[in-house]
């Protein structure tokens, strides 16, 4: 990827560069990407769906109880489900408690 650093220097970042991993995770802190070359892969399985749900702080315990019961299934989670969550403070949802964004990708 070609990047303009904060100093104004134009740099080409490659996998062997010190900035390679930083640019992939927090690149906006290091510079502006002006171009990038990437590899595109064929879709192996096109039958996936994504589900995003937002819960207020008072629902978090119930959300994890349901996930443990229906998704984890006592340690026998199906390989066709990817589940993760984000914790955030969003006063528009709950001014006094943390909120939860639950993400789920499921092969249909």
Residue pairs with C-beta under 8 A, 6 or more apart in sequence:
1 12
1 13
1 23
1 33
1 35
1 36
1 37
2 10
2 11
2 12
2 13
2 33
2 34
2 35
2 36
3 10
3 11
3 12
3 13
3 19
3 23
3 27
3 30
3 31
3 32
3 33
3 34
4 10
4 11
4 31
4 32
4 34
5 11
5 30
5 31
6 30
6 31
10 34
11 17
11 19
11 31
13 19
13 20
13 23
14 20
19 30
22 29
22 30
23 30
23 31
23 33
27 33
45 107
47 107
47 108
48 105
48 106
48 107
48 108
49 105
49 106
49 108
50 103
50 104
50 105
50 106
51 103
51 104
51 105
51 106
52 101
52 102
52 103
52 104
53 101
53 102
53 104
54 93
54 99
54 100
54 101
54 102
55 63
55 99
55 100
55 101
55 102
56 93
56 94
56 97
56 99
57 93
57 94
57 96
57 97
57 98
57 99
57 100
58 94
58 97
59 100
60 98
60 100
63 85
63 100
63 102
67 83
67 102
71 77
71 81
71 83
71 104
77 83
80 106
80 107
81 104
81 105
81 106
81 107
82 104
82 105
82 106
83 102
83 103
83 104
83 105
84 102
84 103
85 100
85 101
85 102
85 103
86 100
86 101
86 103
87 98
87 99
87 100
88 98
88 99
88 100
88 101
89 98
89 99
90 99
93 99
